[in-house]
Amino acid sequence: MSADLPAIAQLNERFLLDYPQEAARSLEKMPVSGMVDVLRGQSPAAQLASWQALATDRAAEALTALPVEHAAHLLGAADAQVSLAALGQLAAEQRETLIGALPEAAAAELRSLLQHRPGSAGYMMDPRTGAVNAGLSVDEAIDRLRANRHRGLRELFVVDDQMRLVGLVELEDLLLTARDRPLREITRAAPLVVREADRGSHIVKQVQALPVNAVPVVDADERLVGVIRQRELMAASRLHASIDLQTMVGAGAGERALSSPGTVIRRRLPWLLLSLLTVFLAAATVGLFEGTLARYSALAVLLPLVLGQSRITGAQSLAVSLRGLFLGEVQPRQWLSIAGKEIAAGLVNGLVVAAVAAGGVYLWSQSTGLAMLVAVGVLVSTLAAAVVGGLVPVVLRGLGRNPARASMLLLTTFADVAGVLAFLGFATLMLR
């Protein structure tokens, strides 16, 4: 019997070398201790071939159970992406211990690859994907799910033998399907897949248009490297909304409530200088009617009333339009429908507000002419501001720009100029 042991060992090694995927599926069914015993009894080439084919979580378990020098050998010899995926499952201390056992050049490479740009999909993702192989049966997938012990999962991501994403399976479908059925038969395509380098803002915009609980992240070779969970998606959405709120009024996206004065100055000053130019434009427009204001000082008193109403109306339209773009409710090609809606609403709202404003001015001044001027100025300026407020974000999105970036600044400039031209322009014509 003992004479047969070398022959059995050789057969096992050939199996691991020639059929690493099949060998890995068999190893995955073993407890960690049994899996490690099999690996340690093989040649380095056979160990590497089968370890690389293991599911990511089982590959990580093998690393922690093997001696450090043994695990370091696998990490150094394996494909870098496979090593990264396995290391991502481990706690930072375990990860650093294994990387520290590698040669300096290999350790530096892995450390650099593990770093992701803040705000990117790679930075947001959880590398513990809990992925299962498409070749498993439903029963085997359920066993793997129990072994993973991940809380809050609603779906399982399915990969092929090269760890490329195949799709996902809802847990409800998994539990209601015959246990001997192949997993690939109930796998469906993931509605949204992103890459490691994708920006968080880009992901948020896509998620807003799709009801997803988790987003798979793949590398350049389409291999699954992580999952962005719902908690991270919600946090990214809140961050994106707060940044849009800042950029809408010209504050820097990178500024925080407790940023240093130097940061505040660098972020805000360029927009303040740009705002100053727009204020000069509005002032120059007022200057065109200097003679009219000199003759009728009451117009100067009433001008802020007209400007204030146009700004508020434009801001309302701007907020609704921005929300529609972020939620995917409207697209730039629908600009004509947006303009039509704002014209209709602006006309009705403008008439009501103009009538109330005219009544107030008449009670104050006992002047029918002045009341009519205010009514016309309010109606025209609010109608124009409503249309512009609705269209500014749409136009910016159509031009490939962030629709929130300084849109309030653009709107305020137009509203002021339109209000001055409407009010003082009509006043000049009527008072000649």
C-alpha positions in Angstrom: 0.0 0.0 0.0 2.8 2.4 0.9 4.3 1.8 -2.5 1.2 3.3 -4.1 1.5 6.6 -2.2 4.1 8.2 -4.5 2.0 7.3 -7.5 -1.1 8.9 -5.9 0.9 12.0 -5.0 2.0 12.3 -8.7 -1.6 11.9 -9.9 -2.7 14.6 -7.5 0.0 16.9 -8.7 -0.9 16.3 -12.4 -4.5 17.0 -11.5 -3.6 20.3 -9.8 -1.3 21.3 -12.7 -3.5 20.2 -15.7 -6.9 21.0 -14.3 -6.5 23.9 -11.8 -10.1 25.1 -12.0 -11.5 21.7 -11.3 -9.0 21.1 -8.5 -9.9 24.5 -7.0 -13.6 23.6 -6.9 -12.7 20.4 -5.0 -10.4 22.3 -2.6 -13.1 24.9 -1.9 -15.4 22.2 -0.5 -12.8 21.2 2.2 -12.2 22.9 5.5 -9.3 25.3 5.7 -7.0 22.7 7.4 -7.7 20.1 4.7 -7.2 22.6 1.9 -3.9 23.7 3.4 -2.7 20.1 3.9 -3.3 19.4 0.2 -1.5 22.5 -0.9 1.5 22.0 1.3 2.0 18.4 0.0 2.4 19.6 -3.7 5.2 21.1 -5.7 5.4 25.0 -5.8 4.1 24.9 -9.4 1.0 22.8 -8.5 0.4 24.9 -5.4 0.4 28.1 -7.4 -1.8 26.8 -10.2 -4.5 25.6 -7.8 -4.3 28.5 -5.4 -4.7 31.1 -8.2 -7.9 29.3 -9.3 -9.5 29.4 -5.8 -12.4 31.7 -5.0 -11.0 34.9 -3.6 -12.2 34.4 0.0 -10.9 30.8 0.1 -7.6 32.0 -1.4 -7.3 34.5 1.5 -8.1 31.8 4.1 -5.3 29.7 2.7 -2.9 32.6 3.0 -3.6 33.1 6.7 -3.4 29.3 7.4 -0.1 28.7 5.6 3.3 29.7 7.1 4.1 33.3 6.3 7.1 32.4 4.0 4.9 29.9 2.1 2.1 32.4 1.7 4.6 35.1 0.6 5.9 32.8 -2.1 2.3 32.4 -3.5 1.7 36.1 -3.5 5.0 36.9 -5.2 4.6 34.2 -7.9 0.9 34.7 -8.7 -0.7 37.2 -11.0 -0.7 40.6 -9.3 -4.5 41.0 -9.6 -5.1 37.6 -8.0 -2.7 38.5 -5.1 -4.5 41.9 -4.7 -7.9 40.3 -4.6 -6.8 37.8 -1.9 -5.0 40.5 0.1 -8.1 42.7 0.0 -10.0 40.1 2.0 -7.6 40.4 4.9 -7.3 42.8 7.8 -4.7 45.5 7.4 -2.4 44.0 9.9 -2.5 40.5 8.3 -2.1 42.1 4.9 1.0 44.1 5.9 2.6 41.0 7.5 2.4 39.0 4.3 3.5 41.9 2.1 6.4 42.6 4.5 7.7 39.0 3.8 8.0 39.7 0.1 11.1 41.0 -1.7 11.2 44.8 -1.5 10.4 45.4 -5.2 7.4 43.0 -5.1 6.1 44.5 -1.8 6.3 48.0 -3.2 4.4 47.1 -6.3 1.6 45.4 -4.3 1.4 48.4 -1.9 1.1 50.8 -4.8 -1.6 48.7 -6.5 -3.6 48.5 -3.3 -3.8 52.3 -3.2 -6.8 53.8 -4.9 -7.5 57.4 -5.7 -9.9 58.9 -3.1 -13.4 59.2 -4.5 -12.9 56.4 -7.1 -14.8 53.2 -7.3 -11.7 51.3 -6.1 -11.5 53.5 -3.0 -15.2 53.0 -2.2 -15.5 49.3 -2.9 -15.4 46.4 -0.5 -12.9 43.8 -1.8 -14.8 41.0 0.0 -17.1 40.1 -2.9 -18.3 36.7 -1.7 -18.4 35.7 -5.3 -19.3 32.2 -6.3 -18.3 30.2 -9.4 -20.8 29.8 -12.2 -20.1 26.1 -12.3 -21.4 25.4 -8.9 -24.9 24.0 -8.2 -27.5 26.0 -6.3 -26.8 23.7 -3.2 -23.1 24.3 -3.4 -23.7 28.1 -3.7 -25.8 28.1 -0.6 -23.1 26.3 1.3 -20.6 28.9 0.2 -23.0 31.6 1.3 -23.2 30.1 4.7 -19.4 29.9 4.9 -19.0 33.5 3.9 -21.2 34.7 6.8 -21.7 38.1 5.2 -24.6 40.1 6.7 -27.1 42.1 4.7 -26.5 40.4 1.3 -29.3 40.5 -1.2 -27.5 39.0 -4.1 -24.5 36.8 -4.9 -22.1 37.8 -7.7 -21.2 35.0 -10.0 -17.8 34.7 -11.8 -16.2 32.3 -14.2 -13.0 30.3 -13.7 -10.9 33.4 -14.5 -12.8 35.5 -11.9 -14.5 37.5 -14.6 -17.9 38.7 -13.7 -20.7 36.7 -15.2 -23.7 38.3 -13.4 -25.6 38.0 -10.2 -28.2 35.8 -8.5 -30.8 37.2 -6.1 -31.0 35.3 -2.9 -34.7 34.8 -3.3 -34.1 33.1 -6.6 -31.4 31.0 -5.0 -33.6 29.8 -2.2 -36.6 29.0 -4.5 -34.7 27.0 -7.1 -34.1 23.3 -7.2 -30.8 22.6 -5.4 -29.3 20.5 -8.1 -29.8 23.1 -10.8 -26.6 24.8 -12.1 -26.0 28.3 -10.8 -25.4 29.7 -14.3 -28.9 28.9 -15.3 -30.4 31.4 -12.9 -27.7 34.0 -13.2 -28.7 37.3 -14.8 -26.6 40.2 -16.0 -25.7 42.9 -13.4 -27.6 46.1 -14.2 -24.6 48.3 -13.5 -20.9 47.5 -13.6 -18.1 50.0 -12.9 -14.3 50.0 -13.1 -11.9 50.7 -10.4 -10.9 54.1 -11.7 -14.4 55.4 -12.2 -15.2 58.6 -10.3 -17.7 58.5 -7.4 -19.8 61.3 -9.0 -20.1 59.3 -12.2 -21.3 56.2 -10.2 -23.8 58.3 -8.2 -25.4 59.6 -11.3 -25.8 56.1 -12.7 -27.1 54.7 -9.4 -29.7 57.4 -9.3 -31.2 56.1 -12.5 -31.1 52.4 -11.5 -32.5 50.6 -8.4 -29.5 48.7 -7.3 -28.4 47.5 -3.8 -24.7 46.9 -4.7 -22.5 47.7 -7.6 -19.8 45.3 -8.8 -16.3 46.7 -9.6 -14.1 45.1 -12.2 -10.5 45.7 -13.3 -9.2 46.2 -16.9 -9.6 42.4 -17.6 -13.2 42.4 -16.4 -12.3 40.4 -13.3 -14.4 41.1 -10.2 -12.3 43.0 -7.7 -14.8 44.5 -5.3 -18.4 45.5 -4.6 -19.7 48.9 -3.6 -22.3 48.3 -1.0 -25.5 50.3 -0.3 -23.9 52.1 2.7 -21.1 53.4 0.5 -23.5 54.4 -2.2 -25.6 56.4 0.2 -22.5 58.1 1.6 -21.3 58.9 -1.9 -24.7 60.3 -2.8 -24.7 62.6 0.2 -21.1 63.8 -0.6 -22.1 64.4 -4.2 -25.1 66.4 -3.2 -23.1 68.5 -0.7 -20.4 69.2 -3.3 -23.1 70.3 -5.9 -24.5 72.6 -3.3 -21.1 74.3 -2.8 -20.3 74.5 -6.5 -23.7 75.9 -7.4 -22.9 79.0 -5.4 -19.2 79.2 -6.5 -17.6 77.6 -3.3 -14.8 75.2 -4.0 -15.7 71.5 -4.1 -12.7 70.6 -1.9 -13.6 73.1 0.9 -14.8 71.9 4.3 -16.4 73.6 7.2 -13.1 73.6 9.2 -10.7 74.1 6.2 -7.8 76.4 6.8 -8.1 80.1 5.8 -5.6 79.5 3.0 -7.8 76.8 1.5 -10.9 78.9 1.8 -9.2 81.8 0.0 -7.9 79.6 -2.8 -11.3 78.0 -3.4 -13.5 81.1 -3.1 -11.5 84.0 -4.4 -11.6 83.1 -8.2 -15.4 82.8 -8.0 -15.7 86.0 -6.1 -13.7 87.8 -8.7 -15.9 86.3 -11.4 -18.9 87.4 -9.5 -17.5 90.9 -9.3 -17.4 91.0 -13.1 -21.0 90.0 -13.3 -22.0 92.6 -10.7 -20.2 95.2 -12.9 -22.3 94.0 -15.8 -25.5 94.5 -13.8 -24.3 97.9 -12.6 -23.5 98.9 -16.2 -27.0 98.0 -17.2 -28.4 100.2 -14.5 -26.0 103.0 -15.7 -27.8 103.0 -19.0 -30.8 104.4 -17.3 -29.0 106.9 -15.1 -31.1 109.8 -16.4 -34.4 108.1 -15.7 -33.3 107.3 -12.1 -32.2 110.9 -11.5 -35.6 112.2 -12.6 -37.7 109.6 -10.8 -36.0 108.5 -7.5 -38.9 106.2 -6.6 -37.7 103.8 -9.4 -34.5 103.3 -7.4 -36.5 102.4 -4.3 -38.6 99.8 -6.2 -35.8 98.3 -8.3 -34.8 95.8 -5.5 -38.4 94.5 -5.5 -38.2 93.5 -9.1 -34.8 92.0 -8.9 -35.6 90.0 -5.7 -38.7 88.4 -7.3 -36.8 87.5 -10.5 -34.0 85.9 -8.5 -36.3 83.8 -6.3 -38.3 82.6 -9.4 -35.1 81.7 -11.2 -33.7 79.8 -8.2 -36.9 77.7 -7.9 -36.7 76.7 -11.6 -33.0 76.0 -11.3 -33.4 73.7 -8.2 -36.1 71.6 -9.9 -34.2 71.3 -13.2 -31.0 70.3 -11.3 -32.9 67.6 -9.4 -34.4 66.3 -12.5 -31.0 65.9 -14.2 -29.4 64.2 -11.2 -32.3 61.7 -10.8 -32.4 61.0 -14.6 -35.9 62.4 -15.0 -34.9 64.7 -17.8 -32.3 64.8 -20.5 -30.8 67.8 -22.4 -32.8 66.8 -25.5 -35.9 67.7 -23.6 -35.0 71.3 -23.3 -38.0 72.5 -25.3 -40.4 70.7 -23.0 -38.7 72.3 -20.0 -38.9 75.7 -21.5 -42.6 75.3 -22.4 -43.4 74.2 -18.8 -41.4 77.2 -17.3 -43.1 79.7 -19.7 -46.6 78.5 -18.7 -45.9 78.4 -15.0 -43.9 81.6 -15.1 -46.6 83.4 -16.9 -49.3 82.5 -14.4 -47.1 83.0 -11.3 -45.8 86.3 -12.8 -49.3 87.6 -13.4 -50.3 86.9 -9.8 -47.2 88.3 -8.2 -47.2 91.3 -10.5 -50.8 92.1 -9.6 -50.1 91.8 -5.9 -46.9 93.9 -6.2 -48.8 96.6 -8.3 -51.5 96.8 -5.6 -48.9 97.3 -2.9 -47.1 100.0 -4.9 -50.4 101.8 -5.6 -51.3 101.9 -1.9 -47.8 103.2 -1.1 -47.5 105.8 -3.9 -51.1 106.4 -5.1 -49.6 106.4 -8.6 -51.3 104.2 -11.3 -48.3 104.7 -13.6 -45.8 103.5 -11.1 -48.0 100.5 -10.2 -48.2 99.6 -13.9 -44.4 99.9 -14.2 -43.8 97.5 -11.3 -46.4 95.0 -12.7 -44.7 94.9 -16.1 -41.2 94.8 -14.7 -42.1 91.9 -12.3 -44.0 89.9 -14.9 -41.3 90.2 -17.6 -38.3 89.6 -15.3 -39.8 86.7 -13.4 -40.9 85.0 -16.7 -37.4 85.4 -18.1 -35.7 84.2 -14.9 -38.0 81.1 -14.8 -37.1 80.1 -18.3 -33.4 80.7 -17.8 -33.3 79.0 -14.4 -34.8 75.9 -16.0 -32.5 75.8 -19.0 -29.1 76.8 -17.5 -28.5 73.3 -16.0 -29.8 71.5 -19.1 -27.5 73.5 -21.4 -24.5 72.9 -19.2 -25.2 69.2 -19.1 -25.6 69.2 -22.9 -22.2 70.8 -23.2 -20.7 68.1 -21.0 -20.2 70.4 -18.0 -21.3 69.9 -14.4 -24.8 71.5 -14.4 -24.4 72.6 -10.7 -21.1 74.4 -11.2 -21.7 78.1 -10.5 -25.1 77.8 -12.1 -26.5 80.1 -9.4 -23.9 82.7 -10.3 -25.0 82.6 -14.0 -28.7 82.7 -13.1 -28.2 85.7 -10.7 -26.4 87.7 -13.4 -29.1 87.1 -16.0 -31.9 87.7 -13.5 -30.4 91.1 -12.5 -29.8 92.2 -16.1 -33.2 91.1 -17.2 -34.9 92.8 -14.2 -33.1 96.1 -14.8 -33.9 96.0 -18.5 -37.5 95.1 -18.0 -38.2 97.6 -15.2 -36.1 100.6 -16.2 -36.5 100.0 -19.9 -40.3 100.2 -19.7 -40.0 103.1 -17.3 -37.9 105.1 -19.8 -40.4 104.3 -22.6 -43.4 105.3 -20.6 -42.0 108.4 -19.0 -40.8 110.1 -22.2 
